[in-house]
Amino acid sequence: MRIPRAACINDLSGFGRCSLTTAIAVLSASGVQACPVPTAVLSKHTGFDHYVFRDLTDSMMDYMDDWNDIEFDGIYSGFLGSDSQIQAVESFIKKHDCCVVVDPVMGDSGKLYATYTKQMQEEMKRLADCADILTPNITEICFLTDSEYCGEDISPEQAIELIKKLRKRTQARIVLTGIARDDKMINMTYDSSGISISEVKRENKVFSGTGDIFSSIVCAFTLRGRSLHESVNIAGKFISSAIERTVTSDTSLTEGVIFEPLLYKLGEI
């Protein structure tokens, strides 16, 4: 019996723990074959002051067309750098009958990323329609539903209302991440069983790449047959452990969390 296989569509940053660097490691450690589709190659991720960037949009379609005869159990889409890339991913999804996990990496703290355009926002709404699982943060769910951003410390009632608005345009199961509540960070999951809550300790620091680790773990364990709520719990606890390890080191926030020594735990679950 072969292990689950996932196409991972994201950029590849040579330095800084994020995107494909983390997705390949996390999926592999979790017992899932990671098949990367690089959307761009960067010397360092864009949180650093300077980096070298090479866009791979022109080669993406041919790259993915060569995979038309490969059977995938899942497609996991992360950061996309242009409306053309979003359209290419949508086309790829329609050619494969499998579980689609979309992390709509659009922005944070109430603002779209500098690379994001209005056209890309509209294209991401279309891509969200194709997803089986969506993992937006609060900023992203607000942009996907054309809602006013009211901060990270929204009430459970506000969070549920945002999820209901997003459900009007997609049948995807939804994981709303990053709800701040006192000393807790809350992830809210909506699926056929209703709303469920997952809480972890909140640190007053923001590390790069934790969203990529989170969505990679959710993708891996749902492909392995775990419930979405259970997969979210696994992801939250893993990241919490990695953050605890990182805050005791002298690693900069931009480098991301130290997760490598903990990867073996994913293989034991």
VMD Tcl script that draws the C-alpha trace (Angstrom):
set ca {
  {0.00 0.00 0.00}
  {1.50 3.31 -1.06}
  {1.60 6.31 1.23}
  {-0.56 9.37 0.45}
  {0.83 11.68 -2.20}
  {0.38 15.46 -2.23}
  {1.27 18.09 -4.81}
  {2.66 21.07 -2.86}
  {2.37 24.37 -4.71}
  {4.37 27.17 -3.11}
  {7.53 29.23 -3.43}
  {10.96 27.92 -2.42}
  {12.96 30.19 -0.12}
  {16.55 29.11 0.41}
  {16.85 30.78 3.82}
  {14.07 31.31 6.37}
  {11.80 28.49 7.48}
  {8.68 28.81 5.34}
  {6.82 27.68 2.21}
  {8.25 24.59 0.46}
  {11.21 24.36 2.84}
  {8.83 23.54 5.69}
  {6.09 21.82 3.66}
  {8.39 19.15 2.23}
  {9.92 18.40 5.64}
  {6.61 18.37 7.53}
  {4.68 16.28 5.00}
  {7.51 13.77 4.69}
  {7.88 13.41 8.46}
  {4.10 12.97 8.74}
  {4.10 10.05 6.32}
  {3.00 11.81 3.14}
  {4.93 11.97 -0.13}
  {5.58 15.66 -0.88}
  {5.74 16.55 -4.59}
  {6.79 20.21 -4.88}
  {5.61 22.68 -7.50}
  {7.83 25.77 -7.05}
  {6.07 29.00 -8.00}
  {9.21 31.09 -7.44}
  {12.72 30.67 -6.07}
  {14.05 33.15 -3.52}
  {17.41 33.34 -1.81}
  {15.55 34.42 1.37}
  {11.86 34.95 2.04}
  {10.40 38.42 1.59}
  {10.46 39.24 5.30}
  {14.19 39.94 5.01}
  {15.56 43.32 3.95}
  {17.05 41.99 0.72}
  {16.72 38.81 -1.34}
  {17.08 37.45 -4.87}
  {13.79 36.51 -6.55}
  {13.11 34.40 -9.64}
  {9.51 34.07 -10.80}
  {8.59 30.66 -12.31}
  {5.13 31.47 -13.66}
  {6.13 30.79 -17.28}
  {7.13 27.21 -16.50}
  {4.35 26.30 -14.06}
  {1.73 25.20 -16.58}
  {4.06 22.86 -18.50}
  {5.41 21.56 -15.20}
  {1.94 20.66 -13.91}
  {0.71 19.40 -17.30}
  {3.47 16.80 -17.16}
  {1.76 15.45 -14.02}
  {-1.63 14.82 -15.63}
  {-1.08 11.05 -15.54}
  {-0.02 11.00 -11.87}
  {-2.57 10.13 -9.20}
  {-2.56 12.52 -6.25}
  {-4.37 12.09 -2.96}
  {-4.10 15.78 -2.21}
  {-3.20 19.17 -3.62}
  {-1.90 21.75 -1.16}
  {-1.68 25.33 -2.42}
  {0.16 28.07 -0.50}
  {1.63 31.42 -1.55}
  {0.90 32.39 -5.16}
  {2.56 35.41 -6.71}
  {0.24 36.49 -9.54}
  {-3.24 36.08 -10.96}
  {-1.74 33.87 -13.68}
  {-0.37 31.50 -11.04}
  {-3.74 31.31 -9.31}
  {-5.40 30.50 -12.63}
  {-2.79 27.81 -13.35}
  {-3.44 26.18 -9.97}
  {-7.20 26.26 -10.56}
  {-6.69 24.52 -13.91}
  {-4.48 21.88 -12.26}
  {-7.05 21.22 -9.53}
  {-9.80 20.63 -12.08}
  {-7.71 17.87 -13.72}
  {-7.28 15.88 -10.49}
  {-9.94 14.27 -8.33}
  {-8.46 14.56 -4.84}
  {-8.58 16.52 -1.58}
  {-7.66 20.16 -2.15}
  {-6.20 22.22 0.70}
  {-5.91 25.94 -0.01}
  {-4.03 28.25 2.32}
  {-5.08 31.62 0.85}
  {-1.87 33.46 1.66}
  {-3.05 37.01 1.03}
  {-2.13 39.20 3.97}
  {-1.93 39.80 7.69}
  {-2.84 42.42 10.31}
  {-5.70 43.69 8.17}
  {-3.60 44.42 5.07}
  {-2.94 42.61 1.82}
  {0.68 41.77 1.10}
  {2.45 44.31 -1.10}
  {2.50 41.85 -4.02}
  {-1.26 41.33 -3.92}
  {-3.53 43.11 -6.40}
  {-7.31 43.48 -6.56}
  {-7.35 41.04 -9.48}
  {-5.44 38.48 -7.42}
  {-7.95 38.91 -4.60}
  {-10.79 38.09 -7.00}
  {-8.91 35.11 -8.43}
  {-8.26 33.80 -4.92}
  {-12.01 33.90 -4.25}
  {-12.43 31.63 -7.28}
  {-9.69 29.30 -6.05}
  {-11.39 29.12 -2.66}
  {-14.46 27.78 -4.46}
  {-12.35 24.78 -5.57}
  {-11.07 23.90 -2.09}
  {-12.10 21.05 0.16}
  {-10.26 22.64 3.10}
  {-9.51 26.35 3.55}
  {-7.11 27.70 6.21}
  {-7.45 31.51 6.21}
  {-6.30 33.80 8.97}
  {-8.60 36.62 10.07}
  {-7.24 39.10 7.54}
  {-7.68 36.63 4.69}
  {-11.23 35.59 5.59}
  {-12.15 39.27 5.70}
  {-10.77 39.86 2.20}
  {-12.41 36.66 0.90}
  {-15.81 37.78 2.22}
  {-15.43 41.55 1.68}
  {-15.81 42.08 5.43}
  {-14.40 44.81 7.64}
  {-11.26 43.80 9.54}
  {-11.73 44.23 13.30}
  {-8.43 42.88 14.63}
  {-7.22 39.49 15.76}
  {-9.11 39.50 19.08}
  {-12.56 39.00 17.59}
  {-15.31 37.31 19.59}
  {-16.43 33.72 18.90}
  {-19.68 35.15 17.51}
  {-17.78 37.37 15.06}
  {-15.60 34.45 13.98}
  {-18.63 32.24 13.36}
  {-20.27 35.00 11.33}
  {-17.17 35.28 9.11}
  {-17.12 31.52 8.60}
  {-20.82 31.54 7.64}
  {-20.18 34.32 5.11}
  {-17.33 32.34 3.54}
  {-19.49 29.21 3.43}
  {-21.95 31.05 1.21}
  {-19.37 30.96 -1.59}
  {-17.61 27.64 -0.96}
  {-18.48 24.18 0.29}
  {-15.01 23.80 1.81}
  {-14.38 22.84 5.40}
  {-12.88 25.92 7.04}
  {-10.16 26.42 9.62}
  {-10.06 30.04 10.80}
  {-6.63 30.55 12.36}
  {-5.04 33.06 14.70}
  {-7.92 34.28 16.88}
  {-6.28 36.03 19.85}
  {-7.91 35.63 23.25}
  {-5.90 36.83 26.27}
  {-2.99 34.37 26.62}
  {-4.50 31.88 24.15}
  {-4.37 31.51 20.38}
  {-7.55 29.94 19.02}
  {-8.17 28.06 15.79}
  {-11.83 27.53 14.89}
  {-12.82 24.61 12.67}
  {-16.06 24.25 10.74}
  {-17.06 20.98 9.06}
  {-20.08 18.66 8.86}
  {-19.97 18.10 12.63}
  {-20.24 21.83 13.31}
  {-17.89 24.27 15.02}
  {-14.96 23.08 17.14}
  {-12.30 25.06 19.00}
  {-8.58 24.37 19.43}
  {-6.52 26.45 21.87}
  {-2.76 26.79 22.41}
  {-0.60 29.13 24.46}
  {-0.13 32.53 22.85}
  {3.30 34.19 22.61}
  {3.64 37.94 22.21}
  {5.89 37.44 19.20}
  {5.14 36.77 15.55}
  {7.37 34.20 13.85}
  {7.64 33.77 10.09}
  {6.43 30.54 8.53}
  {4.13 29.17 11.23}
  {1.15 29.30 8.87}
  {3.01 27.09 6.39}
  {3.78 24.54 9.08}
  {0.17 24.62 10.29}
  {-1.41 24.05 6.87}
  {1.17 21.37 5.99}
  {0.29 19.37 9.11}
  {-3.44 19.79 8.51}
  {-2.98 18.59 4.94}
  {-0.83 15.61 5.96}
  {-3.04 14.25 8.70}
  {-6.34 14.69 6.87}
  {-4.81 12.75 3.96}
  {-3.88 10.07 6.48}
  {-7.51 9.81 7.53}
  {-7.62 11.92 10.70}
  {-10.57 14.23 11.28}
  {-10.07 17.90 10.49}
  {-10.45 18.88 14.15}
  {-7.86 16.31 15.21}
  {-5.47 17.46 12.49}
  {-5.85 21.07 13.65}
  {-5.10 20.02 17.24}
  {-1.95 18.22 16.11}
  {-0.82 21.27 14.13}
  {-1.47 23.69 16.99}
  {0.38 21.61 19.57}
  {3.35 21.04 17.25}
  {3.74 24.75 16.50}
  {3.35 25.62 20.18}
  {6.18 23.22 21.04}
  {8.36 24.65 18.26}
  {7.73 28.21 19.46}
  {8.59 27.28 23.05}
  {11.88 25.86 21.81}
  {12.58 28.93 19.68}
  {11.96 31.60 22.32}
  {14.72 30.12 24.48}
  {17.22 30.43 21.62}
  {18.76 33.48 19.97}
  {17.02 32.79 16.65}
  {15.52 35.90 15.02}
  {11.77 36.07 14.42}
  {12.39 36.37 10.68}
  {14.17 33.01 10.52}
  {11.04 31.22 11.72}
  {10.56 28.61 14.42}
  {12.99 25.80 15.22}
  {10.92 22.80 14.21}
  {13.52 20.40 12.83}
  {14.36 18.61 16.12}
  {10.64 17.96 16.67}
  {9.79 16.42 13.28}
  {10.16 12.88 14.63}
  {7.07 13.47 16.79}
  {4.88 13.77 13.67}
  {5.97 10.30 12.59}
  {4.92 8.86 15.94}
  {1.34 10.15 15.84}
}
mol new
graphics top color blue
foreach p $ca { graphics top sphere $p radius 0.5 }
foreach p [lrange $ca 0 end-1] q [lrange $ca 1 end] { graphics top cylinder $p $q radius 0.2 }
display resetview
